[in-house]
Amino acid sequence: MTKFDEDYWQERWENQATGWDIGYPSTPLISYFEDTRDRLSADSKILIPGSGNAYEGEVLLKMGFANTYLLDIAEMALDNVKKRFPEVPEDRLIHGDFFDHQGKYDCIVEQTFFCALDPSLREKYAEKMLELLKPGGILMGVLFDDKLFTDHPPFGGNKETYLPHFEGKFEILHFERCQNSIKPRAGRELFIELRKPAGV
């Protein structure tokens, strides 16, 4: 199997092979941000791993969530963000591997990053999310609810295959079919909202 490392993703960006990029903020995520504006404080620390063009990150920063951090393994993805949204503070752009990243966050935004990873890493992903979240912190976002591909990203699956990686680790607040997906993804996305237990 191909090694989906930094070189792989950098090449995808250089060749504009970014079919996952919808070109604007994802409806389910923006709706969540708007609905939870009062639950997240202005100083909440937010991470978007595998941020790509980070349209959602731009929205969060413009909403006043100044401690929003964008993490991507491909440097070109972050360069694109700087060109499109030059107001983003340099220290909010992190070039690195998610599994090497250190920090503590109140909220982590999942925008199909889980499905970009080799399925063999899904348990490791769940453990890393626990490590990065503060007690009571939230992992929220969307996962593909679709078979997709087995030999290259995005890798698919469904609630039944995904849920075992999170049960017993997180409080499952929502893990269900999206009701407000964009038209091309209608019926093909799961919305998740998972909370790290306070005592962990």
C-alpha positions in Angstrom: 0.0 0.0 0.0 1.2 3.5 -0.8 2.7 5.4 2.1 0.3 8.3 2.7 3.0 10.6 4.1 4.0 14.3 3.8 5.4 13.7 0.2 2.2 12.0 -0.8 -0.1 14.9 0.4 2.3 17.6 -0.9 2.1 16.0 -4.3 -1.7 15.9 -4.2 -1.7 19.6 -3.5 0.9 20.4 -6.2 -1.1 18.4 -8.8 -4.4 20.0 -7.6 -5.7 16.5 -6.9 -7.9 17.8 -4.1 -11.3 16.4 -4.9 -12.3 16.5 -1.3 -12.1 20.3 -1.3 -15.7 21.7 -1.7 -14.4 25.3 -2.0 -16.4 26.8 0.8 -17.2 26.1 4.5 -19.1 22.9 5.2 -22.8 23.5 6.1 -22.9 21.1 9.1 -19.8 22.6 10.7 -20.9 26.2 10.2 -24.3 25.4 11.7 -22.6 23.9 14.7 -20.3 26.9 15.2 -23.3 29.2 15.0 -25.4 27.1 17.4 -22.5 26.8 19.9 -21.3 30.3 19.8 -22.5 30.8 23.4 -21.0 27.5 24.6 -17.5 28.2 23.4 -15.8 31.2 24.9 -13.8 33.6 22.9 -10.6 32.2 24.3 -11.5 28.6 23.6 -8.6 26.8 22.0 -9.7 25.1 18.7 -7.7 22.7 16.4 -8.5 21.8 12.8 -6.3 18.8 11.9 -5.8 18.1 8.2 -7.1 21.6 7.7 -6.4 21.9 4.0 -7.8 25.2 2.7 -9.4 25.8 6.1 -12.5 27.5 5.1 -14.0 26.6 8.5 -11.0 28.0 10.2 -11.4 31.3 8.5 -15.0 31.4 9.6 -14.0 30.7 13.2 -11.3 33.3 13.3 -13.7 35.9 11.8 -16.3 34.9 14.5 -13.8 35.9 17.1 -12.3 32.6 18.0 -8.7 33.9 17.9 -7.2 30.7 19.3 -8.1 28.6 16.3 -5.1 26.5 15.0 -4.8 25.0 11.6 -2.7 21.9 11.2 -1.7 20.2 8.0 1.1 17.8 6.9 1.3 19.5 3.4 3.0 22.9 3.5 1.3 23.9 0.3 -2.1 23.7 2.0 -1.1 26.2 4.6 0.5 28.4 1.9 -2.8 28.5 0.2 -4.5 29.6 3.4 -2.0 32.5 3.8 -2.6 33.7 0.2 -6.4 33.5 0.5 -6.6 34.8 4.1 -3.5 36.8 4.9 -5.0 38.1 8.2 -4.5 34.6 9.8 -1.7 34.9 12.4 1.4 33.0 11.4 1.5 31.1 14.7 -2.0 29.7 14.0 -0.7 27.8 11.0 1.1 24.5 12.0 3.0 22.4 9.5 3.3 19.0 10.9 2.0 15.4 11.4 -1.2 15.1 13.5 0.2 12.2 15.4 3.3 14.2 16.4 1.3 17.3 17.5 1.3 18.4 21.1 -1.2 20.6 22.8 -4.5 20.8 24.7 -7.7 21.9 23.1 -11.3 22.7 24.0 -12.6 21.7 20.6 -11.2 19.8 17.7 -12.9 20.1 14.3 -13.1 17.0 12.1 -13.6 17.7 8.4 -13.3 14.2 6.9 -9.7 14.1 8.1 -10.4 10.7 9.8 -11.3 9.3 6.3 -8.0 10.6 4.8 -6.0 8.3 7.1 -5.2 4.7 6.4 -7.9 2.7 8.2 -5.2 0.9 10.2 -4.6 4.3 12.0 -8.2 4.8 13.2 -7.7 3.4 16.7 -4.5 5.6 17.0 -6.5 8.6 15.8 -9.1 8.1 18.6 -6.4 7.8 21.2 -4.6 10.9 19.9 -7.8 12.9 20.0 -8.2 12.0 23.6 -4.7 13.1 24.3 -5.2 16.5 22.6 -8.5 17.3 24.2 -8.9 18.9 27.6 -11.2 17.1 30.0 -14.7 17.9 28.8 -13.4 18.9 25.4 -15.3 18.2 22.2 -14.4 16.4 19.0 -17.0 17.4 16.4 -17.4 17.3 12.7 -18.2 15.1 9.8 -17.2 11.6 8.6 -18.0 10.1 5.2 -20.9 7.6 5.4 -19.9 5.8 2.2 -17.8 2.9 1.0 -15.5 5.2 -1.0 -12.0 3.7 -1.7 -10.0 0.9 -0.2 -6.6 1.6 -1.8 -6.3 5.4 -1.5 -7.8 8.3 0.4 -10.6 9.1 1.2 -11.2 5.7 2.9 -14.9 5.1 3.6 -17.0 3.2 6.1 -20.1 3.7 8.1 -21.3 4.2 11.7 -21.0 0.5 12.5 -17.3 0.4 11.5 -16.4 3.8 13.0 -18.2 3.7 16.3 -16.2 1.0 18.0 -13.1 3.2 17.8 -14.8 5.8 20.0 -17.1 3.9 22.3 -15.7 3.5 25.8 -13.3 6.5 25.2 -15.7 9.4 24.6 -19.2 10.3 25.6 -21.2 9.9 22.4 -23.4 13.0 22.1 -24.2 12.7 18.4 -23.2 10.1 15.9 -25.8 10.1 13.1 -26.6 10.9 9.5 -26.2 14.6 8.7 -29.4 16.4 8.0 -27.9 19.5 6.4 -25.1 18.2 4.2 -24.3 20.0 1.0 -26.2 18.5 -2.0 -23.3 16.4 -3.4 -22.8 14.8 0.0 -26.4 14.4 1.0 -26.9 11.0 2.6 -23.2 10.4 2.6 -22.0 12.1 5.8 -22.2 11.4 9.5 -22.2 14.2 12.0 -20.3 13.5 15.2 -20.1 15.3 18.5 -18.0 13.4 21.1 -16.9 14.6 24.5 -13.9 13.6 26.5 -15.0 12.6 30.0 -14.2 15.2 32.6 -12.2 12.8 34.7 -9.9 11.6 32.0 
